[in-house]
């Protein structure tokens, strides 16, 4: 299994009250799977992605990526994991405003080594998301939907094994959403593992043999069980 969660839990404190965001989640995802977790806002979906991606530490339980427990390793290991193995698509585009579209895509590579081959790859990704003509544009010159497409392209820049996506098509119109979902399907067919959290059931319908799960009040359940 490429992703394994065991008894995973996370709580937050609000107004001196403990709120369970993720409650004893057991999850196994095989390499090449396309998993969609459906749930309403506040159900714990984003927190679960953050735990799996090493962005926040659990209160209890474990997360293993390729058999290695994230939280038994140091910060350097987790940072390398996020940079090399996992591609994140956040709920908001989170582009660097002082960088062009192309520079935002190349940013993850500056932690390693960027070269002309990487630049060509970045330009190809911009073409795939329909923004080949926006390589030199700054985020302020882009619409919200265009910024989201840049962020999606950035997630594929390091050719990750895993994509963790939080409402990836939330700002997109219907036609653009279909194009992005087609990109997801193509990458999934190449072996990229997807874990997508959303309230949009169309994300599942566009994929080949997706695995559907549901999250409610921090509890994860498999469709049909």
PALUM-716110 format. One record per residue (C-alpha): z, x, y. Coordinates in steps of 0.25 Angstrom, whole numbers, plus 5000, padded with zeros to 4 digits. Each point is the difference from the previous one (the first is absolute). Layout:
// PALUM-716110
NODE     z     x     y
NODE     Z     X     Y
...
***
This chain:
// PALUM-716110
NODE     z     x     y
NODE  5000  5000  5000
NODE  4997  5005  5014
NODE  5010  4992  5007
NODE  5014  4996  4993
NODE  5011  4992  5007
NODE  5013  4998  4993
NODE  5011  4991  5005
NODE  4995  5003  5014
NODE  5009  4994  5011
NODE  5001  5001  5015
NODE  5009  4993  5010
NODE  5001  4999  5015
NODE  5012  4996  5009
NODE  4997  4989  5010
NODE  5011  4995  5009
NODE  5011  5006  4991
NODE  4993  4993  4988
NODE  4994  5007  4988
NODE  4986  4995  4998
NODE  4993  5004  4986
NODE  4985  5004  5004
NODE  4997  5004  4986
NODE  5008  4996  4988
NODE  4999  5007  4986
NODE  4985  5001  5000
NODE  4994  5006  4987
NODE  4985  5003  5001
NODE  4990  5008  4993
NODE  4986  5003  5005
NODE  4990  5007  4991
NODE  4990  5010  5006
NODE  4988  4992  5005
NODE  5007  4987  5001
NODE  4998  4990  5012
NODE  5013  4993  5002
NODE  5002  4989  5011
NODE  5014  4996  5004
NODE  5000  4986  5007
NODE  5011  4996  5008
NODE  5004  4994  5014
NODE  5005  5008  5012
NODE  5014  5005  4997
NODE  4999  5000  4985
NODE  5002  5015  4999
NODE  4985  5004  4997
NODE  5000  5010  5011
NODE  5013  5006  4996
NODE  4995  5002  4986
NODE  4988  5007  5004
NODE  5009  5009  5009
NODE  5009  5003  4988
NODE  4988  5003  4991
NODE  4993  5009  5010
NODE  5012  5008  5003
NODE  5002  4995  5015
NODE  5014  4995  4997
NODE  5011  5003  4990
NODE  5005  4989  4990
NODE  5014  4995  5000
NODE  4999  5000  4984
NODE  4990  5003  4990
NODE  4988  5009  4999
NODE  4986  5002  5003
NODE  4991  5009  4992
NODE  4986  5005  5004
NODE  4993  5007  4988
NODE  5013  5000  4993
NODE  5008  5007  5011
NODE  5011  4994  5007
NODE  4997  5000  5015
NODE  5015  5000  5004
NODE  5004  5012  4991
NODE  4991  5009  5008
NODE  5001  5006  5014
NODE  4993  4995  5013
NODE  4989  5010  4998
NODE  4996  4995  4987
NODE  5000  4985  5005
NODE  4992  5004  5012
NODE  4990  5007  4992
NODE  4999  4988  4991
NODE  4998  4991  5012
NODE  4989  5009  5005
NODE  4992  5003  4987
NODE  5003  4989  4990
NODE  5002  4988  5008
NODE  4992  4993  5010
NODE  5007  4990  5009
NODE  4994  4988  5007
NODE  5011  4995  5009
NODE  5001  4986  5006
NODE  4997  5006  5014
NODE  4989  5010  5002
NODE  5009  5010  5006
NODE  4989  5009  5005
NODE  5003  5012  5009
NODE  4995  4995  5014
NODE  4996  5014  5005
NODE  4991  5003  4988
NODE  4986  4995  4998
NODE  4997  4991  4987
NODE  4995  5012  4993
NODE  5012  5009  5004
NODE  5009  4989  4995
NODE  4993  5000  4986
NODE  5001  5016  5000
NODE  5015  5000  5004
NODE  5005  5000  4986
NODE  4992  5012  4997
NODE  5006  5008  5011
NODE  5013  5001  4991
NODE  4990  5008  4991
NODE  4987  5005  5004
NODE  4988  4992  5006
NODE  4986  5005  4999
NODE  4986  4995  5002
NODE  5000  4993  4986
NODE  5012  4992  5004
NODE  4993  4997  5013
NODE  4988  4994  4992
NODE  5009  4992  4991
NODE  5007  4994  5012
NODE  4987  4996  5007
NODE  4996  4994  4986
NODE  5013  4992  5000
NODE  4997  4995  5014
NODE  4987  4996  4996
NODE  5006  4992  4988
NODE  5009  4992  5009
NODE  4988  4997  5010
NODE  5005  5010  5011
NODE  4990  5011  4999
NODE  4997  4999  5015
NODE  5015  5000  5004
NODE  5003  5014  4995
NODE  5002  5005  5015
NODE  5008  4988  5004
NODE  5014  5000  5003
NODE  5010  4988  4995
NODE  5000  4994  5014
NODE  4985  4998  4999
NODE  5001  4993  4987
NODE  5004  4985  4997
NODE  5012  4998  4991
NODE  4991  4997  4988
NODE  4992  5013  5002
NODE  5013  5008  5001
NODE  5004  4994  4987
NODE  4987  5004  4994
NODE  5002  5014  5005
NODE  5014  5000  4993
NODE  4995  4995  4987
NODE  4989  5012  5000
NODE  5011  5010  5003
NODE  5008  4995  4988
NODE  4988  5005  4991
NODE  4999  5013  5007
NODE  5007  5009  4991
NODE  4994  4993  4988
NODE  5014  4995  4995
NODE  5003  4995  4986
NODE  5008  4989  5005
NODE  4998  4990  5012
NODE  5012  4992  5005
NODE  4995  4990  5009
NODE  5008  4990  5009
NODE  4992  4988  5005
NODE  4987  5009  5001
NODE  4991  4989  5004
NODE  5009  4993  5010
NODE  4993  5002  5013
NODE  4986  4999  4994
NODE  4989  4989  5001
NODE  4995  4994  4987
NODE  4987  5008  4999
NODE  5008  5013  5003
NODE  5011  4997  4990
NODE  4989  4998  4989
NODE  4994  5014  5003
NODE  5014  5006  4999
NODE  5003  4993  4987
NODE  4987  5005  4995
NODE  5004  5014  5004
NODE  5013  4998  4992
NODE  4993  4995  4988
NODE  4991  5012  5000
NODE  5011  5010  5002
NODE  5008  4993  4989
NODE  4988  5001  4990
NODE  5001  5015  5003
NODE  5014  5001  4995
NODE  5008  4998  5013
NODE  5013  4992  4997
NODE  5003  4989  5010
NODE  5013  4993  5003
NODE  4997  4990  5011
NODE  5011  4990  5006
NODE  4994  4988  5008
NODE  5001  4985  5001
NODE  4985  5000  4999
NODE  4996  4995  4986
NODE  4985  5004  5003
NODE  5004  5015  4998
NODE  5002  4997  4986
NODE  4988  4991  4998
NODE  4990  5011  5005
NODE  5005  5010  4989
NODE  4997  5002  4985
NODE  5011  4996  4991
NODE  5011  5001  5011
NODE  5015  4999  4996
NODE  5007  4990  5008
NODE  5015  5000  5003
NODE  5009  4992  5009
NODE  5011  5004  5009
NODE  5011  4991  5005
NODE  5013  5004  5007
NODE  4999  5014  4994
NODE  4997  4995  4986
NODE  4987  5004  4993
NODE  4994  4992  4990
NODE  4987  5001  4992
NODE  4990  4988  5001
NODE  5000  4992  4987
NODE  5014  5004  4996
***
